[in-house]
């Protein structure tokens, strides 16, 4: 099975949620991960701070569409991973997902 990196962009402002709203969102993520079963290779984490590193230097500018989190899925194909990603609660929060197929070297 191949691994697929989901890079989350945008989405709802969790920092502005009440504890009840936060618990509801966390339950949606828990339910989504549970529905994927062994397809979840790494549930990932949110991203709070990003810098851009280039050969010319480093800036605290994360670019126009910074990543806000990631997960890694295992799936039989890109199409299967796409179906899995479409159920992600991040989409309902107004975010988008960049789906990337990874590959093993060596």
N, C-alpha and C positions, 0 to 999 in steps of 0.2 A: 504494500500500500504506500502511496505517496503521501508526503506531508504538505500541507497548505498553510501558509502564513496569512492570517487575517490582520490587517492593520486598520485600526479604527481611526476615523477622522471626524471631528466635530462632535455633535451629540448634545444631550441635555446637560445643563449645569448642575451637577450633583451637589456642588457646594451650597446651592440655594434651596435645597430640599429640606423639608421637615424630616424628623426621624421616621415618621410613619411612611412618607413618600419614599425615603431611602430604603426602608425595609421592603416595600412593595417592589421596587426596582431590583433589589438584590434577589428577591424571590423569583422574579422573571428570569434573571440570569441563571439561577440555580436550576430552575425548571428546564431552561433551554439546554444547558449542559447535560442534565439528566436525560433529556430526550435524545441526545447524540450518543450517549453511552461511551463505548470504546473509541468512538470517533474523535474524542477530545484527547489529543496528545499532550497539550499543555493549555490549561485554562487561561494563562496569561495574567496580565495586570493592567491597570490604568497607567498612563504616563502623565506625570505632573510638570516636568520641566524638560526642555530640549534645547540643545545648542547645535549649530551647524559647524562642522569641522571640515576645512578644506586644506589643500597644500599651502595656501596663502595665509591661513590663520583660522581662528575660531571666533565665532560671534554668538551672542545669546539670542540671535534671531533664528527661529525654527522654521522660517519660510512661510509661504502663503497658506498652506494647508497642513499644519503640523499634526503629527500622529497623537492620538489621545489614549491609545491602548493597543493591545495585541492579544491574539490567541493563536494556537497551532492546532489544526485538525488533521486527522488521517482519513483518507478517502480513496476510493478506487479510481477516480478520475476527477478532472477539473469540473465537469458537469455535476458530479455527485457532491463535490465540495461547495459548488455554487448553490445547490438546493439546500445544503446544510446552513450556509451563511445567510440565506434569505430569511431564516427563522430567528435571526439574532435580535435581541431586544434593543441593541444599539440603533438599528434602523428606525424603530418606533420612536426613539428619542430625538429623531431629526439628524442623525449622523449618517455617514457613509462608510463603506468597507472596501478596502483595497485587498483583493484576493490574489495571492502569489503562490505559484507552485514552486516548491523547493526541490532540490535533487542532491543526492549523495555524491561526493567526489571520492574516487578511489576504491 
